[in-house]
Amino acid sequence: MTVGSQDSGATGAAKWVTSTLGNTVGGVTRTVGGVTGAATRGLGDTINSATGSAGRPVGDAIGNAGSGLEDGTKE
């Protein structure tokens, strides 16, 4: 950090709050995406196992949708 570029007072506090809030929301979003992705892949695998080849298109679609959601929430 160069001399004179440090934020102080209200500006520094506002940047800290927005940074902390942004990091928190990002972390929660990635967590929800990961849990949802894992759950939908598991549901897709269950459908595939229970129905065999007849249900594979549905099971694969559900699993792929969850993986896509998870990928979309990653950094």
KEFI-573811 format. One record per residue: residue number from 0; residue in three letters; x, z, y of N, C-alpha, C, O, CB in turn. Coordinates in Angstrom, 3 decimals, always signed. Glycine has a CB too. Example, Ala and Ser with C-alpha at 12.3 -4.5 7.8 and 13.67 -1.06 7.14 Angstrom:
# KEFI-573811
num,residuo,n.east,n.up,n.north,ca.east,ca.up,ca.north,c.east,c.up,c.north,o.east,o.up,o.north,cb.east,cb.up,cb.north
0,ala,+13.190,+7.800,-5.690,+12.300,+7.800,-4.500,+13.200,+7.800,-3.300,+14.236,+8.465,-3.319,+11.308,+9.046,-4.473
1,ser,+12.850,+7.080,-2.250,+13.670,+7.140,-1.060,+12.900,+7.870,+0.030,+13.409,+8.039,+1.138,+14.084,+5.725,-0.598
# end
This chain:
# KEFI-573811
num,residuo,n.east,n.up,n.north,ca.east,ca.up,ca.north,c.east,c.up,c.north,o.east,o.up,o.north,cb.east,cb.up,cb.north
0,met,+0.852,+0.000,-1.161,+0.000,+0.000,+0.000,+0.903,+0.000,+1.231,+1.861,+0.768,+1.315,-0.972,+1.222,-0.006
1,thr,+0.586,-0.861,+2.167,+1.412,-0.942,+3.363,+0.965,+0.086,+4.390,-0.161,+0.583,+4.353,+1.357,-2.350,+3.960
2,val,+1.876,+0.392,+5.311,+1.582,+1.362,+6.356,+0.460,+0.807,+7.230,+0.478,-0.367,+7.600,+2.854,+1.679,+7.207
3,gly,-0.492,+1.634,+7.551,-1.588,+1.225,+8.411,-2.774,+0.646,+7.670,-3.783,+0.321,+8.296,-1.104,+0.239,+9.387
4,ser,-2.685,+0.506,+6.362,-3.793,-0.081,+5.618,-4.637,+0.963,+4.892,-5.595,+0.615,+4.202,-3.265,-1.082,+4.626
5,gln,-4.293,+2.220,+5.040,-5.059,+3.269,+4.372,-6.369,+3.514,+5.110,-6.407,+3.589,+6.338,-4.240,+4.572,+4.285
6,asp,-7.435,+3.636,+4.335,-8.729,+3.961,+4.923,-8.860,+5.471,+5.011,-8.388,+6.204,+4.142,-9.895,+3.350,+4.096
7,ser,-9.505,+5.917,+6.068,-9.709,+7.353,+6.205,-11.114,+7.601,+6.723,-11.790,+6.685,+7.192,-8.651,+7.983,+7.149
8,gly,-11.529,+8.813,+6.634,-12.829,+9.199,+7.158,-13.976,+8.549,+6.421,-13.971,+8.442,+5.194,-12.914,+8.860,+8.605
9,ala,-14.959,+8.117,+7.187,-16.188,+7.570,+6.601,-15.926,+6.290,+5.824,-16.542,+6.064,+4.782,-17.217,+7.307,+7.687
10,thr,-15.030,+5.454,+6.310,-14.744,+4.200,+5.614,-14.140,+4.466,+4.242,-14.546,+3.857,+3.253,-13.797,+3.328,+6.446
11,gly,-13.182,+5.365,+4.182,-12.564,+5.716,+2.900,-13.558,+6.337,+1.943,-13.554,+6.034,+0.750,-11.408,+6.667,+3.116
12,ala,-14.413,+7.209,+2.465,-15.420,+7.854,+1.626,-16.428,+6.836,+1.105,-16.809,+6.885,-0.064,-16.140,+8.959,+2.406
13,ala,-16.859,+5.921,+1.954,-17.824,+4.897,+1.534,-17.225,+3.995,+0.462,-17.896,+3.650,-0.510,-18.277,+4.053,+2.739
14,lys,-15.972,+3.618,+0.638,-15.319,+2.767,-0.373,-15.182,+3.518,-1.694,-15.350,+2.922,-2.757,-13.925,+2.301,+0.121
15,trp,-14.885,+4.793,-1.646,-14.755,+5.588,-2.862,-16.105,+5.661,-3.577,-16.168,+5.491,-4.794,-14.230,+7.010,-2.536
16,val,-17.183,+5.914,-2.832,-18.516,+6.020,-3.433,-18.929,+4.703,-4.052,-19.405,+4.681,-5.187,-19.549,+6.457,-2.392
17,thr,-18.759,+3.595,-3.329,-19.179,+2.301,-3.877,-18.318,+1.901,-5.066,-18.820,+1.301,-6.016,-19.114,+1.216,-2.799
18,ser,-17.047,+2.219,-5.028,-16.171,+1.918,-6.162,-16.577,+2.728,-7.386,-16.673,+2.191,-8.489,-14.705,+2.202,-5.804
19,thr,-16.813,+4.011,-7.188,-17.210,+4.885,-8.291,-18.552,+4.448,-8.868,-18.723,+4.389,-10.086,-17.284,+6.347,-7.822
20,leu,-19.502,+4.143,-7.988,-20.814,+3.693,-8.433,-20.704,+2.371,-9.202,-21.322,+2.209,-10.254,-21.760,+3.536,-7.231
21,gly,-19.924,+1.443,-8.680,-19.731,+0.159,-9.357,-19.098,+0.323,-10.726,-19.521,-0.316,-11.689,-18.874,-0.755,-8.510
22,asn,-18.091,+1.171,-10.816,-17.438,+1.405,-12.107,-18.390,+2.062,-13.103,-18.374,+1.739,-14.291,-16.194,+2.277,-11.921
23,thr,-19.215,+2.981,-12.615,-20.175,+3.667,-13.487,-21.226,+2.687,-14.012,-21.508,+2.652,-15.210,-20.861,+4.827,-12.728
24,val,-21.796,+1.898,-13.115,-22.807,+0.916,-13.524,-22.205,-0.097,-14.493,-22.845,-0.474,-15.475,-23.393,+0.191,-12.292
25,gly,-20.987,-0.534,-14.223,-20.323,-1.474,-15.132,-20.112,-0.880,-16.510,-20.311,-1.556,-17.519,-18.990,-1.908,-14.557
26,gly,-19.712,+0.376,-16.556,-19.503,+1.037,-17.846,-20.794,+1.197,-18.627,-20.829,+0.968,-19.836,-18.867,+2.391,-17.639
27,val,-21.849,+1.589,-17.939,-23.146,+1.742,-18.603,-23.646,+0.387,-19.106,-24.171,+0.290,-20.216,-24.182,+2.374,-17.639
28,thr,-23.485,-0.646,-18.300,-23.921,-1.992,-18.701,-23.188,-2.457,-19.949,-23.804,-2.999,-20.865,-23.696,-2.994,-17.561
29,arg,-21.878,-2.249,-19.992,-21.108,-2.643,-21.183,-21.521,-1.837,-22.402,-21.574,-2.371,-23.509,-19.609,-2.469,-20.935
30,thr,-21.814,-0.555,-22.210,-22.258,+0.287,-23.329,-23.594,-0.193,-23.873,-23.761,-0.349,-25.083,-22.368,+1.756,-22.891
31,val,-24.539,-0.426,-22.982,-25.860,-0.905,-23.403,-25.737,-2.256,-24.091,-26.392,-2.497,-25.106,-26.816,-1.006,-22.194
32,gly,-24.908,-3.136,-23.553,-24.699,-4.444,-24.174,-24.103,-4.319,-25.564,-24.519,-5.025,-26.483,-23.799,-5.300,-23.305
33,gly,-23.132,-3.428,-25.728,-22.508,-3.234,-27.034,-23.470,-2.660,-28.056,-23.502,-3.100,-29.205,-21.313,-2.331,-26.906
34,val,-24.251,-1.680,-27.638,-25.225,-1.063,-28.551,-26.309,-2.071,-28.927,-26.680,-2.186,-30.095,-25.865,+0.196,-27.905
35,thr,-26.809,-2.794,-27.938,-27.848,-3.795,-28.201,-27.324,-4.899,-29.105,-28.017,-5.326,-30.028,-28.364,-4.395,-26.888
36,gly,-26.106,-5.364,-28.849,-25.509,-6.402,-29.686,-25.369,-5.952,-31.129,-25.704,-6.691,-32.055,-24.152,-6.802,-29.140
37,ala,-24.875,-4.740,-31.316,-24.712,-4.222,-32.672,-26.057,-4.049,-33.367,-26.196,-4.365,-34.548,-23.965,-2.893,-32.645
38,ala,-27.038,-3.550,-32.638,-28.364,-3.323,-33.229,-29.023,-4.638,-33.631,-29.609,-4.730,-34.710,-29.266,-2.565,-32.245
39,thr,-28.937,-5.644,-32.785,-29.584,-6.917,-33.123,-28.852,-7.647,-34.236,-29.479,-8.323,-35.051,-29.667,-7.808,-31.895
40,arg,-27.529,-7.518,-34.280,-26.800,-8.116,-35.417,-27.207,-7.432,-36.715,-27.385,-8.089,-37.740,-25.261,-8.006,-35.211
41,gly,-27.352,-6.112,-36.670,-27.801,-5.368,-37.851,-29.201,-5.765,-38.268,-29.471,-5.920,-39.459,-27.752,-3.876,-37.585
42,leu,-30.091,-5.932,-37.313,-31.450,-6.372,-37.614,-31.437,-7.777,-38.218,-32.150,-8.050,-39.184,-32.320,-6.344,-36.342
43,gly,-30.636,-8.649,-37.653,-30.521,-10.006,-38.200,-29.995,-9.999,-39.624,-30.501,-10.728,-40.477,-29.612,-10.853,-37.324
44,asp,-28.985,-9.183,-39.887,-28.439,-9.069,-41.249,-29.481,-8.517,-42.212,-29.569,-8.962,-43.356,-27.191,-8.169,-41.258
45,thr,-30.266,-7.556,-41.758,-31.320,-6.975,-42.595,-32.366,-8.020,-42.946,-32.791,-8.117,-44.097,-31.981,-5.787,-41.884
46,ile,-32.778,-8.796,-41.963,-33.756,-9.863,-42.216,-33.187,-10.875,-43.201,-33.879,-11.309,-44.122,-34.154,-10.567,-40.897
47,asn,-31.930,-11.247,-43.007,-31.298,-12.202,-43.925,-31.240,-11.647,-45.347,-31.509,-12.367,-46.309,-29.883,-12.551,-43.440
48,ser,-30.892,-10.385,-45.476,-30.794,-9.772,-46.806,-32.156,-9.650,-47.478,-32.286,-9.865,-48.683,-30.147,-8.396,-46.705
49,ala,-33.162,-9.305,-46.692,-34.486,-9.070,-47.265,-35.222,-10.365,-47.608,-35.996,-10.408,-48.564,-35.318,-8.254,-46.304
50,thr,-34.983,-11.408,-46.834,-35.766,-12.628,-47.020,-34.992,-13.773,-47.647,-35.579,-14.783,-48.036,-36.308,-13.073,-45.714
51,gly,-33.682,-13.623,-47.748,-32.883,-14.690,-48.335,-32.811,-15.901,-47.412,-32.880,-15.775,-46.190,-33.456,-15.097,-49.687
52,ser,-32.674,-17.059,-48.015,-32.482,-18.274,-47.225,-33.708,-18.628,-46.397,-33.580,-19.297,-45.372,-32.133,-19.429,-48.131
53,ala,-34.887,-18.199,-46.815,-36.102,-18.514,-46.066,-36.091,-17.859,-44.686,-36.567,-18.450,-43.716,-37.338,-18.065,-46.848
54,gly,-35.562,-16.668,-44.593,-35.545,-15.955,-43.321,-34.259,-16.104,-42.539,-34.143,-15.583,-41.429,-35.794,-14.524,-43.556
55,arg,-33.284,-16.814,-43.107,-31.975,-16.933,-42.458,-32.056,-17.474,-41.028,-31.371,-16.937,-40.157,-31.081,-17.831,-43.282
56,pro,-32.846,-18.496,-40.741,-32.880,-18.973,-39.352,-33.324,-17.895,-38.359,-32.787,-17.802,-37.255,-33.807,-20.165,-39.246
57,val,-34.293,-17.097,-38.753,-34.771,-16.027,-37.873,-33.718,-14.932,-37.756,-33.417,-14.475,-36.654,-36.100,-15.438,-38.397
58,gly,-33.163,-14.515,-38.876,-32.141,-13.470,-38.855,-30.921,-13.882,-38.059,-30.382,-13.091,-37.285,-31.731,-13.113,-40.263
59,asp,-30.479,-15.131,-38.247,-29.318,-15.621,-37.501,-29.620,-15.704,-36.006,-28.774,-15.371,-35.175,-28.886,-16.998,-38.027
60,ala,-30.834,-16.150,-35.670,-31.202,-16.261,-34.255,-31.198,-14.891,-33.575,-30.723,-14.753,-32.448,-32.587,-16.914,-34.113
61,ile,-31.724,-13.893,-34.259,-31.744,-12.542,-33.679,-30.321,-12.016,-33.516,-29.970,-11.467,-32.472,-32.574,-11.575,-34.563
62,gly,-29.511,-12.187,-34.547,-28.118,-11.734,-34.472,-27.341,-12.451,-33.381,-26.567,-11.821,-32.660,-27.427,-11.942,-35.807
63,asn,-27.535,-13.755,-33.249,-26.828,-14.526,-32.227,-27.283,-14.153,-30.823,-26.474,-14.123,-29.896,-27.033,-16.014,-32.456
64,ala,-28.563,-13.872,-30.660,-29.074,-13.458,-29.350,-28.422,-12.139,-28.923,-28.041,-11.980,-27.764,-30.620,-13.312,-29.387
65,gly,-28.297,-11.202,-29.854,-27.659,-9.929,-29.556,-26.197,-10.091,-29.223,-25.687,-9.429,-28.320,-27.813,-8.988,-30.712
66,ser,-25.510,-10.968,-29.946,-24.090,-11.220,-29.659,-23.938,-11.853,-28.289,-23.010,-11.523,-27.551,-23.460,-12.129,-30.738
67,gly,-24.842,-12.762,-27.942,-24.796,-13.388,-26.627,-25.013,-12.380,-25.505,-24.339,-12.429,-24.476,-25.834,-14.485,-26.538
68,leu,-25.949,-11.474,-25.709,-26.204,-10.426,-24.724,-24.984,-9.541,-24.572,-24.585,-9.197,-23.459,-27.423,-9.587,-25.123
69,glu,-24.394,-9.174,-25.702,-23.196,-8.320,-25.653,-22.057,-9.032,-24.925,-21.383,-8.431,-24.088,-22.749,-7.927,-27.084
70,asp,-21.844,-10.296,-25.236,-20.778,-11.057,-24.579,-21.020,-11.175,-23.081,-20.077,-11.153,-22.290,-20.661,-12.448,-25.196
71,gly,-22.288,-11.300,-22.695,-22.621,-11.424,-21.286,-22.371,-10.166,-20.478,-22.222,-10.232,-19.257,-24.037,-11.814,-21.149
72,thr,-22.324,-9.033,-21.135,-22.123,-7.764,-20.412,-20.674,-7.327,-20.380,-20.344,-6.317,-19.758,-22.954,-6.673,-21.038
73,lys,-19.803,-8.072,-21.042,-18.379,-7.716,-21.031,-17.742,-8.148,-19.725,-18.266,-9.007,-19.016,-17.641,-8.360,-22.223
74,glu,-16.623,-7.551,-19.420,-15.903,-7.914,-18.192,-15.309,-9.276,-18.312,-14.665,-9.754,-17.377,-14.815,-6.907,-17.875
# end
